[in-house]
């Protein structure tokens, strides 16, 4: 599994977990209709730690 950070065309960041981050970007783009780019990913599950660390920036769900 990989923890990833994606950025959409509105500047919002999505932090999540996926075994295939490139496929996940395409899925998010397709579902939202909004251009999204993969900014960073790392092997391992750091999702909760990153969410907790950035909680005061949360916009909605996994978007910051």
BAZAFI-354535 format. One record per atom (N, C-alpha, C, O): x, y, z; residue in one letter. Coordinates in steps of 0.05 Angstrom, whole numbers, padded with zeros to 5 digits, always signed. Example, Ala and Ser with C-alpha at 12.3 -4.5 7.8 and 13.67 -1.06 7.14 Angstrom:
residues 2
+00264-00114+00156a +00246-00090+00156a +00264-00066+00156a +00285-00066+00169a +00257-00045+00142s +00273-00021+00143s +00258+00001+00157s +00268+00023+00161s 
This chain:
residues 64
+00017-00024+00000x +00000+00000+00000x +00018+00025+00000x +00040+00025+00010x +00007+00046-00012x +00020+00072-00013x +00002+00094-00002x -00022+00094-00007x +00014+00112+00012x +00001+00136+00021x +00007+00157-00001x +00030+00160-00009x -00014+00170-00011x -00011+00189-00033x -00022+00217-00026x -00038+00220-00008x -00012+00236-00041x -00023+00263-00040x -00029+00271-00069x -00011+00270-00086x -00054+00278-00074x -00062+00287-00101x -00071+00316-00098x -00080+00325-00076x -00070+00330-00120x -00079+00358-00120x -00098+00362-00144x -00092+00354-00166x -00121+00374-00138x -00139+00379-00160x -00135+00408-00171x -00120+00424-00160x -00149+00414-00193x -00145+00439-00207x -00154+00463-00190x -00148+00486-00197x -00168+00458-00168x -00176+00480-00150x -00156+00484-00127x -00160+00501-00110x -00135+00468-00127x -00114+00470-00106x -00119+00454-00081x -00104+00456-00062x -00141+00438-00081x -00146+00421-00058x -00129+00396-00059x -00124+00385-00081x -00120+00387-00036x -00103+00363-00034x -00120+00340-00024x -00135+00343-00005x -00116+00316-00035x -00129+00292-00026x -00107+00274-00015x -00088+00268-00029x -00111+00265+00009x -00092+00247+00022x -00105+00220+00026x -00126+00219+00039x -00094+00199+00016x -00107+00173+00018x -00087+00150+00016x -00063+00154+00017x -00098+00127+00012x -00083+00102+00012x -00092+00085-00012x -00116+00083-00017x -00073+00074-00027x -00080+00058-00050x -00056+00039-00057x -00033+00045-00052x -00063+00016-00068x -00043-00002-00077x -00034+00005-00106x -00012-00003-00114x -00050+00021-00120x -00043+00030-00147x -00050+00060-00149x -00072+00067-00157x -00031+00076-00142x -00036+00105-00141x -00043+00118-00168x -00059+00136-00169x -00031+00108-00189x -00036+00119-00216x -00065+00113-00225x -00078+00130-00237x -00074+00089-00219x -00102+00082-00225x -00121+00098-00207x -00142+00106-00217x -00113+00103-00182x -00130+00119-00164x -00133+00147-00175x -00155+00158-00173x -00113+00159-00185x -00115+00186-00197x -00136+00186-00219x -00153+00204-00220x -00135+00167-00237x -00153+00165-00259x -00182+00161-00249x -00201+00173-00260x -00185+00145-00228x -00211+00140-00216x -00223+00166-00204x -00246+00172-00208x -00207+00181-00190x -00215+00206-00177x -00223+00226-00199x -00243+00240-00197x -00206+00229-00220x -00212+00247-00242x -00238+00240-00256x -00254+00257-00261x -00242+00215-00261x -00266+00205-00275x -00291+00211-00258x -00311+00219-00269x -00289+00205-00232x -00312+00208-00215x -00319+00238-00210x -00343+00245-00208x -00299+00255-00209x -00304+00283-00202x -00306+00301-00226x -00318+00322-00225x -00294+00292-00249x -00293+00309-00272x -00274+00333-00270x -00276+00352-00285x -00256+00331-00250x -00237+00352-00244x -00209+00342-00248x -00202+00321-00239x -00192+00357-00263x -00164+00350-00268x -00150+00346-00241x -00152+00364-00224x -00137+00324-00238x -00123+00317-00213x -00096+00306-00219x -00093+00290-00238x -00075+00315-00204x -00048+00305-00209x -00038+00292-00183x -00044+00300-00161x -00021+00272-00188x -00008+00259-00165x +00016+00276-00158x +00035+00280-00174x +00017+00285-00133x +00039+00302-00124x +00061+00287-00110x +00084+00293-00113x +00053+00266-00095x +00073+00251-00080x +00061+00225-00070x +00037+00223-00065x +00077+00204-00069x +00068+00180-00055x +00092+00166-00043x +00115+00169-00052x +00087+00150-00023x +00107+00135-00008x +00096+00108+00000x +00072+00106+00006x +00113+00088+00000x +00103+00062+00008x +00098+00062+00038x +00115+00072+00054x +00076+00051+00046x +00069+00049+00075x +00042+00064+00080x +00032+00079+00063x +00032+00058+00103x +00006+00070+00111x +00010+00093+00131x +00013+00088+00155x +00011+00117+00121x +00015+00141+00137x -00010+00159+00136x -00010+00182+00146x -00031+00149+00124x -00055+00165+00120x -00066+00177+00145x -00071+00202+00146x -00071+00162+00166x -00082+00172+00191x -00064+00194+00203x -00073+00214+00213x -00038+00188+00203x -00019+00208+00214x -00020+00234+00199x -00021+00255+00212x -00021+00233+00173x -00022+00258+00157x -00049+00272+00161x -00050+00296+00164x -00071+00256+00161x -00097+00268+00166x -00098+00282+00193x -00108+00305+00195x -00088+00269+00213x -00088+00280+00240x -00071+00305+00241x -00078+00325+00254x -00048+00304+00228x -00029+00327+00229x -00041+00352+00214x -00035+00375+00222x -00057+00347+00194x -00068+00369+00178x -00098+00374+00183x -00111+00388+00167x -00108+00363+00204x -00138+00364+00209x -00149+00392+00209x -00172+00396+00200x -00134+00412+00218x -00144+00440+00218x -00146+00452+00190x -00157+00473+00187x -00135+00438+00170x -00137+00447+00142x -00158+00432+00126x -00163+00438+00103x -00172+00413+00139x -00191+00396+00125x -00213+00412+00113x -00225+00429+00125x -00219+00406+00087x -00241+00419+00073x -00265+00401+00074x -00286+00409+00084x -00262+00376+00065x -00284+00357+00066x -00272+00329+00061x -00257+00325+00043x -00279+00310+00079x -00269+00283+00076x -00239+00281+00076x -00226+00290+00096x -00227+00271+00055x -00198+00269+00052x -00186+00292+00037x -00162+00292+00030x -00201+00313+00033x -00192+00336+00018x -00183+00359+00038x -00198+00365+00057x -00160+00370+00032x -00149+00391+00049x -00143+00416+00033x -00133+00436+00043x 
